Amino acid sequence: MASVSTFYHDSNILYLYICCIIVGSTLSMNRNTLIQGLLRIFIPMLCGEVVGMLTGMAVGIALGMDPFHLFFFLVLPIMAGGLAKGRFRFQLATRCC
């Protein structure tokens, strides 16, 4: 039992299994449905990314942060990695300014 537990925790096999399920279900969908869905969501998603980036930059500049540091070390990690990555970056950024 210990070897199974070690394999499960060390190899992260659950992540591979979840990825296989997601990819398999995506590939089994109708091609036209996928293309129509992508076309419908692409413009709103792009607008949301741009508005989020501009809002983050505006708030950071209003707080007196350096724009280069703000964009590459705070706004971009939040947009790429979600709140977990950005939360730690924000704590570091507010401590140093």
N, CA and C of each residue as an Amber inpcrd file, in Angstrom:
protein
   291
   0.8140000  -1.1930000   0.0000000   0.0000000   0.0000000   0.0000000
   0.8600000   1.2620000   0.0000000   2.0140000   1.1950000   0.6470000
   2.8880000   2.3660000   0.7050000   3.4210000   2.7220000  -0.6780000
   3.7090000   1.6970000  -1.4900000   4.2390000   1.9800000  -2.8270000
   3.1820000   2.6560000  -3.7070000   1.9340000   2.2500000  -3.5690000
   0.8560000   2.8750000  -4.3370000   0.6810000   4.3180000  -3.8920000
   0.7060000   4.5560000  -2.6060000   0.5660000   5.9100000  -2.0870000
   1.7220000   6.7970000  -2.5420000   2.9380000   6.2640000  -2.5050000
   4.1080000   7.0250000  -2.9560000   4.0040000   7.3610000  -4.4400000
   3.6010000   6.3820000  -5.2450000   3.4500000   6.6170000  -6.6860000
   2.3930000   7.6870000  -6.9510000   1.2770000   7.6040000  -6.2500000
   0.1730000   8.5370000  -6.4620000   0.5790000   9.9640000  -6.1120000
   1.2980000  10.1490000  -5.0220000   1.6570000  11.4930000  -4.5830000
   2.8890000  12.0450000  -5.2980000   3.8400000  11.2030000  -5.6400000
   5.0700000  11.6910000  -6.2730000   4.9300000  11.9430000  -7.7580000
   4.0840000  11.1800000  -8.4370000   3.9970000  11.3190000  -9.8960000
   2.8680000  12.2370000 -10.3410000   1.9750000  12.6240000  -9.4400000
   0.8180000  13.4640000  -9.7920000   0.0150000  12.8690000 -10.9310000
  -0.2520000  11.5840000 -10.8460000  -0.9760000  10.8720000 -11.8910000
  -2.4090000  11.3980000 -12.0470000  -2.9510000  11.9780000 -10.9960000
  -4.3010000  12.5240000 -11.0710000  -4.3820000  13.6750000 -12.0680000
  -3.3490000  14.5170000 -12.1120000  -3.3300000  15.6200000 -13.0810000
  -3.3060000  15.0970000 -14.5180000  -2.5390000  14.0420000 -14.7610000
  -2.5040000  13.4380000 -16.0940000  -3.8680000  12.8780000 -16.4570000
  -4.5120000  12.2230000 -15.5170000  -5.8300000  11.6480000 -15.7590000
  -6.8510000  12.7390000 -16.0860000  -6.8450000  13.8230000 -15.3330000
  -7.7810000  14.9240000 -15.5850000  -7.5210000  15.5500000 -16.9550000
  -6.2430000  15.7350000 -17.3100000  -5.9180000  16.2840000 -18.6340000
  -6.4020000  15.3710000 -19.7490000  -6.2330000  14.0700000 -19.5790000
  -6.6980000  13.1270000 -20.5990000  -8.2150000  13.1800000 -20.7590000
  -8.9350000  13.3190000 -19.6660000 -10.3930000  13.4190000 -19.7440000
 -10.8060000  14.6940000 -20.4770000 -10.1680000  15.8140000 -20.1610000
 -10.5270000  17.0800000 -20.7960000 -10.1990000  17.0520000 -22.2870000
  -9.0070000  16.5770000 -22.6360000  -8.6210000  16.5230000 -24.0470000
  -9.5070000  15.5520000 -24.8080000  -9.8010000  14.4130000 -24.2110000
 -10.6630000  13.4390000 -24.8760000 -12.0600000  13.9670000 -25.1190000
 -12.6230000  14.6580000 -24.1470000 -13.9700000  15.1960000 -24.3430000
 -13.9750000  16.3430000 -25.3460000 -12.8990000  17.1260000 -25.3850000
 -12.8200000  18.2100000 -26.3610000 -12.6830000  17.6640000 -27.7720000
 -11.8540000  16.6500000 -27.9360000 -11.6600000  16.0780000 -29.2710000
 -12.8780000  15.3070000 -29.7630000 -13.7380000  14.8760000 -28.8620000
 -14.9160000  14.1360000 -29.2940000 -16.0770000  15.0500000 -29.6930000
 -15.9190000  16.3550000 -29.4880000 -16.9850000  17.2950000 -29.8580000
 -17.0210000  17.5230000 -31.3670000 -18.1450000  17.9770000 -31.8290000
 -18.3120000  18.2940000 -33.2350000 -17.4240000  19.4870000 -33.6040000
 -16.7390000  19.3900000 -34.7240000 -15.7970000  20.4360000 -35.1500000
 -16.4880000  21.7740000 -35.3640000 -17.6410000  21.7710000 -35.9930000
 -18.3680000  23.0250000 -36.2510000 -18.7980000  23.6930000 -34.9490000
 -19.1960000  22.9040000 -33.9630000 -19.5850000  23.4560000 -32.6670000
 -18.4050000  24.1150000 -31.9860000 -17.2480000  23.4850000 -32.0480000
 -16.0480000  24.0650000 -31.4490000 -15.6660000  25.3870000 -32.1030000
 -15.7180000  25.4360000 -33.4300000 -15.3430000  26.6470000 -34.1580000
 -16.3380000  27.7720000 -33.8730000 -17.6350000  27.4630000 -33.8550000
 -18.6420000  28.4880000 -33.5530000 -18.4820000  29.0160000 -32.1320000
 -18.2050000  28.1240000 -31.1880000 -18.0040000  28.5600000 -29.8110000
 -16.7840000  29.4410000 -29.6620000 -15.7070000  29.0850000 -30.3530000
 -14.4870000  29.8840000 -30.3080000 -14.7200000  31.2710000 -30.9000000
 -15.4280000  31.3340000 -32.0130000 -15.6910000  32.6250000 -32.6410000
 -16.5790000  33.5090000 -31.7710000 -17.5160000  32.9060000 -31.0320000
 -18.4020000  33.6960000 -30.1830000 -17.7100000  34.2160000 -28.9310000
 -16.7380000  33.4720000 -28.4230000 -16.1350000  33.8710000 -27.1550000
 -14.8160000  34.6230000 -27.3430000 -14.2410000  34.6110000 -28.5200000
 -12.9210000  35.1920000 -28.7290000 -12.9060000  36.7020000 -28.4930000
 -13.8250000  37.4420000 -29.0840000 -13.8500000  38.9070000 -28.9490000
 -14.1280000  39.3330000 -27.4990000 -15.1500000  38.7850000 -26.8190000
 -15.3450000  39.1820000 -25.4080000 -14.1590000  38.8130000 -24.5140000
 -13.5350000  37.6690000 -24.7860000 -12.3800000  37.2650000 -23.9910000
 -11.2100000  38.2130000 -24.2120000 -10.9680000  38.5950000 -25.4370000
  -9.8890000  39.5300000 -25.7500000 -10.1510000  40.9000000 -25.1270000
 -11.3970000  41.3600000 -25.1940000 -11.7420000  42.6480000 -24.5740000
 -11.5560000  42.5960000 -23.0580000 -11.9190000  41.4920000 -22.4400000
 -11.7450000  41.3430000 -21.0060000 -10.2860000  41.3620000 -20.6000000
  -9.4380000  40.7300000 -21.3980000  -7.9980000  40.7380000 -21.1160000
  -7.4210000  42.1540000 -21.2020000  -7.8080000  42.8780000 -22.2320000
  -7.2890000  44.2440000 -22.4170000  -7.7920000  45.1650000 -21.3050000
  -9.0850000  45.0760000 -20.9760000  -9.6390000  45.9230000 -19.9150000
  -9.0060000  45.5800000 -18.5720000  -8.7950000  44.3010000 -18.2970000
  -8.1450000  43.8940000 -17.0570000  -6.7250000  44.4090000 -16.9570000
  -5.9860000  44.3420000 -18.0700000  -4.6090000  44.8410000 -18.0920000
  -4.5840000  46.3510000 -17.8630000  -5.4440000  47.0720000 -18.5530000
  -5.4780000  48.5300000 -18.4040000  -5.9210000  48.9550000 -17.0060000
  -6.8730000  48.2310000 -16.4300000  -7.3320000  48.5510000 -15.0820000
  -6.2210000  48.3140000 -14.0620000  -5.5360000  47.1920000 -14.1960000
  -4.4210000  46.9110000 -13.2900000  -3.3140000  47.9380000 -13.4050000
  -3.0040000  48.3320000 -14.6130000  -1.9750000  49.3510000 -14.8150000
  -2.4200000  50.7000000 -14.2470000  -3.6710000  51.0660000 -14.4660000
  -4.1660000  52.3630000 -13.9680000  -4.1440000  52.4170000 -12.4430000
  -4.5670000  51.3540000 -11.7970000  -4.5720000  51.3390000 -10.3310000
  -3.1470000  51.3800000  -9.8030000  -2.2510000  50.6070000 -10.4060000
  -0.8600000  50.6040000  -9.9620000  -0.1720000  51.9320000 -10.1490000
  -0.4190000  52.5720000 -11.2760000   0.1800000  53.8900000 -11.5290000
  -0.4090000  54.9240000 -10.5760000  -1.7190000  54.8020000 -10.2830000
  -2.3320000  55.7220000  -9.3260000  -1.7430000  55.5530000  -7.9260000
  -1.2720000  54.3480000  -7.6100000  -0.6340000  54.1000000  -6.3130000
   0.8480000  54.4480000  -6.3180000   1.3640000  54.8780000  -7.4710000
   2.7520000  55.3300000  -7.5550000   3.7660000  54.2460000  -7.8470000
   3.3640000  53.1660000  -8.4520000   4.2970000  52.0880000  -8.7620000
   4.9660000  52.3270000 -10.1080000   6.1350000  51.7300000 -10.2770000
   6.8730000  51.8010000 -11.5280000   6.1280000  50.9940000 -12.5990000
   5.8330000  51.5810000 -13.7680000   5.0470000  50.8620000 -14.7830000
   5.6910000  49.5620000 -15.2650000   7.0120000  49.5460000 -15.4400000
   7.6780000  48.3160000 -15.8910000   7.5270000  47.2210000 -14.8470000
   7.8460000  47.5450000 -13.6050000   7.7360000  46.5750000 -12.5180000
   6.2780000  46.1380000 -12.3320000   5.3840000  47.0720000 -12.4350000
   3.9640000  46.8070000 -12.2680000   3.4540000  45.8240000 -13.3100000
   3.7810000  46.0710000 -14.5750000   3.2520000  45.2130000 -15.6380000
   3.8700000  43.8200000 -15.6040000   5.2020000  43.7490000 -15.5580000
   5.8620000  42.4530000 -15.7010000   5.9040000  41.6260000 -14.4210000
   5.8020000  42.2610000 -13.2700000   5.9090000  41.5120000 -12.0270000
   4.6200000  41.4570000 -11.2220000   3.5810000  42.1510000 -11.6620000
   2.3250000  42.1150000 -10.9220000   1.1390000  41.8020000 -11.8310000
   0.9020000  42.6240000 -12.8450000  -0.2810000  42.4480000 -13.6920000
  -0.1690000  41.1760000 -14.5300000   0.9560000  40.9560000 -15.1810000
   1.1220000  39.7820000 -16.0310000   1.0330000  38.4720000 -15.2590000
   1.6830000  38.3300000 -14.0880000   1.4990000  37.0780000 -13.3360000
   0.0650000  36.8490000 -12.8710000  -0.6500000  37.9090000 -12.5300000
  -2.0420000  37.7330000 -12.1310000  -2.8590000  37.2420000 -13.3230000
  -2.6300000  37.8210000 -14.5000000  -3.3890000  37.4240000 -15.6790000
  -3.0010000  36.0200000 -16.1500000  -1.7550000  35.6380000 -15.9700000
  -1.3080000  34.3340000 -16.4430000  -1.5760000  33.2200000 -15.4430000
  -1.4000000  33.5000000 -14.1650000  -1.4980000  32.4330000 -13.1850000
  -2.6650000  32.5260000 -12.2450000  -3.5100000  33.4840000 -12.4070000
  -4.6480000  33.6130000 -11.5170000  -4.3010000  34.3680000 -10.2530000
  -5.2230000  34.3790000  -9.3320000  -5.0570000  35.1630000  -8.1140000
  -3.9820000  34.6010000  -7.1980000  -3.7540000  33.3090000  -7.2340000
  -2.7470000  32.7260000  -6.3350000  -1.3560000  33.2590000  -6.6620000
  -1.0230000  33.3550000  -7.9280000   0.2840000  33.8810000  -8.3070000
   0.3610000  35.3860000  -8.0510000  -0.6890000  36.0970000  -8.3600000
  -0.6770000  37.5410000  -8.2110000  -0.7560000  38.0080000  -6.7750000
  -1.3960000  37.2270000  -5.9310000  -1.5290000  37.6240000  -4.5340000
  -0.1590000  37.7240000  -3.8790000   0.6950000  36.7540000  -4.1230000
   2.0250000  36.7940000  -3.5360000   2.8570000  37.9040000  -4.1560000
   2.6930000  38.1290000  -5.4520000   3.4010000  39.2170000  -6.1100000
   2.9370000  40.5640000  -5.5620000   1.6400000  40.6980000  -5.3100000
   1.1190000  41.9590000  -4.8060000   1.6520000  42.2490000  -3.4040000
   1.7870000  41.2140000  -2.5850000   2.3440000  41.3930000  -1.2510000
   3.7880000  41.8710000  -1.3380000   4.5370000  41.2850000  -2.2600000
   5.9270000  41.7000000  -2.4300000   6.0180000  43.1080000  -3.0030000
   5.1320000  43.4190000  -3.9480000   5.1840000  44.7280000  -4.5970000
   4.8030000  45.8430000  -3.6210000   3.8370000  45.6060000  -2.7670000
   3.4210000  46.6660000  -1.8550000   4.4060000  46.8400000  -0.7110000
   5.1800000  45.8090000  -0.4070000   6.1790000  45.9350000   0.6410000
   7.3700000  46.7780000   0.2000000   7.7290000  46.6560000  -1.0870000
   8.9460000  47.3290000  -1.5350000   8.7090000  48.7840000  -1.9500000
   7.4740000  49.2100000  -2.1100000   7.1940000  50.5790000  -2.5990000
   6.8330000  51.4960000  -1.4650000
